């Protein structure tokens, strides 16, 4: 499955807002990264990704650099 994203869309679609951060931080730490990615994918597409290869690598890298540091450690 392939999804087309512009560079402007990537930051908007894959960045966590304050309520996302609070929600993701409420689950066990080991599951936070995968859950946050699924949450943002669901918000963008209306379903959970079954094949993780469907998440564009560039989207994951942008998400990781912008949002992963916001999750509690």
C-alpha positions as CSV (number, residue, x, y, z in Angstrom):
1,X,0.0,0.0,0.0
2,X,1.4,3.4,-0.9
3,X,0.4,6.8,0.4
4,X,1.5,10.0,-1.2
5,X,2.6,12.7,1.2
6,X,4.0,16.2,0.5
7,X,6.7,17.4,2.9
8,X,4.3,20.0,4.4
9,X,1.8,17.2,5.1
10,X,4.3,15.1,6.8
11,X,4.9,17.4,9.7
12,X,1.2,18.2,10.1
13,X,0.0,14.6,9.9
14,X,2.7,13.0,12.0
15,X,3.2,15.5,14.8
16,X,1.7,14.8,18.2
17,X,-0.5,17.5,19.7
18,X,-0.9,18.0,23.5
19,X,-3.9,15.6,23.8
20,X,-2.0,12.9,21.8
21,X,1.0,13.2,24.1
22,X,-1.2,12.9,27.2
23,X,-3.0,9.9,25.7
24,X,0.2,8.1,24.6
25,X,2.0,8.8,27.9
26,X,-0.9,7.1,29.7
27,X,0.1,3.7,28.3
28,X,3.1,1.6,29.3
29,X,6.4,3.0,28.0
30,X,7.4,0.0,25.9
31,X,4.2,0.4,23.8
32,X,4.3,4.2,23.4
33,X,6.3,4.5,20.2
34,X,4.3,2.0,18.2
35,X,1.0,3.2,19.7
36,X,1.8,6.8,18.8
37,X,2.6,5.9,15.2
38,X,-0.6,3.9,14.9
39,X,-2.5,6.7,16.4
40,X,-1.2,9.2,13.9
41,X,-1.8,6.8,11.0
42,X,-5.3,6.2,12.2
43,X,-6.0,9.9,12.4
44,X,-4.8,10.4,8.8
45,X,-6.4,7.4,7.2
46,X,-9.2,6.1,9.4
47,X,-7.8,2.7,9.9
48,X,-4.8,1.0,11.6
49,X,-1.9,0.0,9.5
50,X,-1.5,-3.7,9.1
51,X,1.8,-3.6,7.1
52,X,4.3,-1.3,8.8
53,X,6.1,-1.0,5.5
54,X,3.1,1.2,4.5
55,X,4.3,4.0,6.8
56,X,6.7,6.1,4.7
57,X,10.2,6.1,6.2
58,X,10.4,9.8,5.8
59,X,7.2,10.2,7.8
60,X,8.6,8.0,10.6
61,X,11.9,10.0,10.6
62,X,10.0,13.3,10.9
63,X,7.8,12.0,13.5
64,X,10.7,10.6,15.5
65,X,12.6,13.9,15.4
66,X,9.6,16.0,16.3
67,X,7.5,13.9,18.7
68,X,9.4,11.1,20.3
69,X,11.2,13.4,22.6
70,X,7.8,14.6,24.0
71,X,6.9,11.2,25.3
72,X,7.8,10.5,28.9
73,X,10.9,8.3,29.5
